[in-house]
Amino acid sequence: MKTKLKGVSYSKYGYLFSIPFVVAFLIFTLYPTIFTAILGFTDCHGPTGLDNFKFLSEPFENYKSVINNESFRKSLKNTVLIWIMNFVPQISLALLLTAWFTSHTNEIKGKGFFKVVFYMPNIITAATVAILFRTFFAYPVGPINDILISLGLREKGYYFLVNPTASRIIVAFIQFWIWYGNTMIVLVSGVLGISPDIYEAAQIDGANGVQTFFRITIPNLKTVLLYTLVTSLVGGLNMFDIPYLFNNAGGPDGATKTAAVFIYTQGFEGRYLYNKASAASMIVWVIIAIMSGVLFFIMRDKDQIKLEKEIKKAKKEAKRATKGGVDQWQW
């Protein structure tokens, strides 16, 4: 008598464990995003307007108004400029530290301690850091001005917070200081995932540390670098806490007003223009989506794509050959 053994399927438990995330995503992410997109086509003003808003006769009126707003265009320019100013040194230092921590020729003592120290700024809340640096650069009395005066570099303190260029540089530095440790940890994790055999082969062939890093480490980190670049782009274009709290909601003269600060001031200050704030939010969302798509396209694995095309072509040719042989045999 034959008995049929039924295998135990655990796939259903995976669906059960994913339910909390799906529910939270639907309630706190997908629904607010869709509702925000809808408000961009309405005349909704303030909390009371959420109950009786009407759709505009010209659907894209709010979007046109936001795009033509000089303050919004300036905020987008500030956002991109500050992001570039902090990301370039951030990724450069993170790669340098990654090469240092993952060196196969020079073993470093106390790696764990240094990793913790470098990552430490990332666990401090952005609001705390913004207020801390505002105190550092206070005028006329502040730690930085005290140092400048004591070194004889200035007779009086320098008012950093009223200088647009200085304010942008400081905000960019704060962003860099907070995030370079996190970027380093991600890159180190990516390097540890590379097969040690590749490094051993390079060492046997006589490759030095610089050659190993640029010829082996960087090419094998392409996926991790793409992840780092995209997440930094998303975070950079959404930066809010530091520019808002550091210098009076984006001052001086709007020099540090980012797109997120503009959206907040439109929606929650003054006339409570929820419709304009929603339209601005969706414009920034579209910009992020397009720029992320461009990054994915630029950093795509061309060799892998070429290999997949060759495999598909070989399968089609094999299928045609097989079909032709069958037809000939039937004939």
N, C-alpha and C positions, 0 to 999 in steps of 0.2 A: 504494500500500500504506500503510495507516494504522498508525502505531506509537503505542502507549499509554505515555505517560511516567508513571512512578510517582514520586510526591512522597516526599521524605525526611522521615520522622517522627523528631523528636528527643525525643518525650515519654518514651520508655523511659529515656533518660539521666537525666531528672529523677527517676524512681523509683530508679535506681541511686545517685544522689547522696544521696537521702533515707534509704537503708538504714542508714548509721551512726547517724543520729539516732533512727530507729525502734527499732533494737536497743538503744541506750543508754536510751531511754525505757522500753522494756519491762522491762529488767533493773533499772535504778536508780530508776524512778519507779512504774510501774504495778504491778510485782510487790510491792515493799515496801508500797505502799498497800493492796493487796488482802490481803496477809499480816497487816498491822496490823489491818485490819478484822476478820479472822478471829480474831486473838488476843483481841479485845475480848469474844468470846463464850466464852472458855475460862478455865481455872484456871492458866494458865501463869505460873510464878514463876521468874525468873532464867534465865541461859543454859542451865542443865541442863534446865530445863522445856520447852525448845523441842523436845526429842526425844520427850517422853511426855505432852504436855498433853491434857486431856480437855475436851470441850464441856460446859458447865454445863446442869443440868436446867432451870434458869430462865435463858433466853438473855440477858435484859437485866439480870441481877443486877449486873454490873460497871458498867453505865451508870447504874443507879439509885444505886449506891454513890458514884460520882463526882459525880453531880448533887447528892446530899445532903451532900457533903463541903464544910464551911464554907470550908476553905482553897482549894478549887477555885473556889467562887463568888467569893471575894475576889480570887483571881488574875484571873478574867475581868473583874471590875470595875476592877482596877488596869490591865489591858491596854487596855481601852477608854478609860479616863480618860487614861492616858499618851499613847495614840495621838491623841486629840482635842487634848490640850495641845501636842503637837508638830506636828500636821498643819495646824491653823488658821494659826499664824504662818508655817509652812513654805510653804503655798500662797499666802498673802498676800504674803510677801516675794518669792517666785518670780514672781508676776504683776507686781509692781512692777518688778523687775529686767528682766522680759521687755518691759514697756512702755518701759523705758529703753533697752534694747539694740536694739529694733526700731522706735524712733521715726523717722518719715519727715520730721520737721521739724527735729529737733536731731541732727546727726551727732556721734557721740562718738568721740574718738580713743582708740586702744588697746583696742578692744572685746575683741580676742582675749586680751589679757593679763588683763583683769578676769574674763573667763569662766573662764580657767584657775585663777585665784585662788579664785573662788567654788566651783568644782567640786572643788578640791584635797582638802577633807575627805572626799569620797566615796571616794577611792582609798586612804585609810588604813584598815587593818583595824579592825573594831569592837572587838576585844579590846584593841588598842593604845590606842584612844581611851578605853575604859573605865578602863584602868589609869592613863592620863595624867590624866584628870579626878579619879580617886580621889586621886592625888598632889596635884593642885591644891587640893582641899578637905580635905586631911589636917589632923588636930588632934594636938597644939597647934601644930605647926610646918608651915606650908604656904604657898604663894604667896598664896592668897586671904586667909587669916588674917593674914599679914604685912601685906598692904595695908590691911585693916580696922584693925589695931592702929596702923600708921604714920599713918593718916588721923585717928586719934583716935575712930573710930566705936565701938570696943570696947576695954576694958582688957585683956581676955583673948580668946583665940581662940574661935570658935564651932564647936561639934561638929556639923557639917552631917550627918554620916553616921548620927547617932542620932535625927534629926528626920524623921519620916515625910513631912511636907509638903515640906521642903527636898530630901529624897532624890528624891521624885517629880518635882519641878520640875527638878532637875539632870539626871535621866535623860531627861526630855522634851526639855530643851534640847540634850542630846547628840544625840538622834535628829534634832531639827530642824537642828542644825549640820551633821550629816553629809549629810542628804538634800536640803536646800533647793537646793544647786547642781545636783544631778541633775534635780530637778523643773524648775528654770529652763531647763536645756539642752533638755529635752523640749518645754517650752512654746515656747521660741524656735524650735525646729525646726518646730513646728506653725504658728507665725506665718509663717515663711518659705515655707510651702506655700500660703499664701493668695495669690490672684491680685493682683498690684500694681495692676491696672486698677481694682479696687474702691477702693483707697486714693486713687488719682488722682481718681476720680469724687467721693469724699468731700471731697478737698482743693479741687476746683473748686467744690463746693457750699458751701464755707466752713466745713466742720466743723473744730473744734479738736482737739487731741490727746486730751483726755479723752473727747469725744464719739466720736471714731474708735475709741478703745480699747474703750469699753463698747458701742457700737452695731455695730461691724464685727468687731473682733478677738475679743472674748469669744464672740459667737454662732457664729463660724466655728471656734472652738476647742473646741466642745462635745465632739466625739469624743476629742480629745486630753485634755481635762479628765476625761472619764470614764475613760480609760485610767490617768491619773495617780491618780485617786481610788481605783480598784479595786486597782491595784498597791500603793498606799500602805496600803490597808486590809489586804490580804493580808500585806504585810511587817510592818505594825504589830501585827496579831494574832499574828504568829509571832516577835516580837522576843525574843531570848534572850541573846545575847552581852553586851550592855551591862548589863541588869539583873542578870545572874548574876555578872559579874566586878566590877561597880562597888561593890556593897555586900553582900558575903557571901551570894550566892545569893538575892537578893531582900529583904534587910533594909532598914531595921529593922522588926521585928515584921511582916514580910511586906508592907510598904508598896510595895515595888517588885517583888514576886514576880508575874511574868506567867504566862499560861497555859502558855507553852513551858517556863518554869522549873519550874512545877509538874509537868509531864509528865516532864521530865528527872529531877527528884528522886524521882518515883514509880518510874521505870523503872530508874534507874542508881545510886540511893543507898538505903541502908537494906535493905529486904526485897526489892528488885528485883521490884516488882509489874508485870511486863510486861503483864498483863491489864488492870489499872487504867490504866496509862499509855496503852495502845492505845485503851481506851474513851474516855479524855479527849481523845486525839488526834482521834478520829473525831467527837466532839462539837464540837470547835473547827472541824474541817473542815466540818461541816454548818452551823455558825454563819457561817463565811466564805462558803459557797455561797449561803445565804439572803440575807445582807447584800449580796453582789455582785449577786444577782438583783434585789433591791429597787433598787439604784443604777441598774442597766440600765433598769429599768422607769421610774423617776423621770426619768432623763435621756434617754429615748428621743426620737427626732425625730418629734414629733407631726404636723408639716406633711408630712413624707415619708410617714408612715403613711396620713394622710388622702389624699394624692395617689395612693398605690398602690391604696387602696380605690376611689377614683373611676375609676382606669384599669381595674380589674377589673370594675367595674360597667358601664363603657362597652363593654368587650369582650363581656360577657354580653348586653347589649342589642343590640349589633351582630350577635351570633351568632343571637339570637332573630329579629331582623328578617330576616337572611339566610335562616334556616330557614323562616320564614313565607312569604317570597317564593318559595322553591323549591317548597314544598307547594302554593301557589296556582297556580304555573305547571304543575305536574304535574296538578292538578285540571282 
